[in-house]
Amino acid sequence: MSPYLEVCSSFATGPRQYDGTFYEFRTYCLKPSKMNEFLENAKKYMHLRTAYSELVGFWSVEFGGQMNKVFHIWKYDNFAHRTEVRKAVAKDKEWRQILISNLALIDEQENEITYLVPWCKLEKPAKEGVYELAIFQMKPGGPALWGDAFKRAINAHVDLGYSKLVGVFHTEYGALNRVHVLWWNESADSRAAGRHQSHEDPRVVAAVRESVNYLVSQQNMFLIPTPFSPLK
């Protein structure tokens, strides 16, 4: 293997990109006062949409950024699969009617196409809890530049048990050189306690200090799973 491939292999290449499976991240900013109405409609009729493709999770955003926001993840086998799904959904008269009603409640929509990084598989927590989506904007150059350092920083948190990792996703369409890390915790307080402990752990500090050399910016969102979310 060439030195270049050795650098890339842990992050930028791997079976999860070759097999075509990807995850669409969707973020909807809702009109003020319309959050409850939107979620009630989604809860009542989401089965119509999930008949066509897999919903990974659906959350309301409690903290972080704009208010009145929902975030959801959809899984597709490949781009042809997504195209087929979108065509089928467009022909579903019942779902289309619900969609028109819900679109009137939305101010903005955003989507990103992401892949799971090769060294991570999607995990489902054993019990209900809360989620944190941490978003890292890394320096240009891609995972060949910062992938290994980023992996070590994530694994330092995981290996020492400070939080439960659900998945690490690398953006393919959207802002490039962006990585999304989805964490699970039992509660907001347990997350805060774990974060405080990790900040005082020299093993975590060393790994993070290396990774931040490649970091441009970061943000996070605290997510509450909806009753109809597969990830609880």
Salt bridges, closest charged atoms under 4 A:
GLU24 OE2 - ARG26 NE 2.96
GLU24 OE1 - ARG82 NE 2.89
GLU37 OE1 - LYS34 NZ 3.70
ASP77 OD2 - HIS81 ND1 3.80
ASP107 OD1 - LYS31 NZ 2.99
GLU112 OE2 - ARG178 NH1 3.30
GLU112 OE1 - HIS180 NE2 3.34
GLU132 OE2 - ARG191 NH2 2.92
GLU186 OE2 - LYS127 NZ 2.95
GLU200 OE2 - HIS196 NE2 3.37
ASP201 OD2 - ARG203 NH2 2.81
GLU210 OE2 - ARG152 NH2 2.60
